[in-house]
Amino acid sequence: MSPSTQAEHHSVDRLGWLRAAVLGANDGLLSTASLIIGVASADSSRASVLLAGLSGLVAGAMSMAAGEYVSVSSQADSEKSDLARERRELHEDPRGERSELTAIYVKRGLDQALARQVATQLMAHDALGAHARDELGISEQMTARPVQAALASAASFAVGAVPPVLIATIAPAGTQPEWVAGVSIICLALLGAAGAKTGGANVVKGAIRVTFWGAVAMAVTAGIGALFGTHLS
């Protein structure tokens, strides 16, 4: 197969699931680690720490799934409404819609004659598809998929939450905050680097950004846990 006929793969093709997966895993790791560190810093028992971690994992995964489903469903409803209106306009005024599409191509750099020819041919092939893509910005790759997004968010959150829970289970008594924080920072760096690489961004910047804010969050919750633990003991 010649280079000109090879299928190309771009980062944008992965944006739908990548956004949900990276966000879910990062939230699962950071929120669960911070929760465990906060509870452990309050001199809680191992059982209390594990219960907090597992509760955070389950509640967080369900919350991520519900939130993502509602958010993406709203996007899908908006897309359906826009497509229905566009379908109606194409039926009522096809000439006006062709002129509208022609104007879009002229703005993108085509001359008037070529823009009209392109608009005519594309509308003859798939009028709604042409307007959805070039007028509304709706494409197959970016179409909202609520169930897929919800499942990806829940699963990735749970996967991200597993390392801090496991470390809290096996860490020596009294050292859980340090162990969970250390392992979580490493995991955050790997997650940030992986997300940046998959999305085509700078790997180092991605890792540093996620790690820095993760460390800040864990430090704050550790301080709050230690403060309340001291006053409540």
Secondary structure, DSSP 4 states (H G I P E B T S, - for coil): --GGGSPP--GGGGHHHHHHHHHHHHHHHHHHHHHHHHHHHTT--HHHHHHHHHHHHHHHHHHHHHHHHHHHHHHHHHHHHHHHHHHHHHHH-HHHHHHHHHHHHHHTT--HHHHHHHHHHHHHHHHHHHHHHHTS---TTT---HHHHHHHHHHHHHHHHHHHHHHHHHSPTT-HHHHHHHHHHHHHHHHHHHHHHHTTS-HHHHHHHHHHHHHHHHHHHHHHHHHHHHHH-
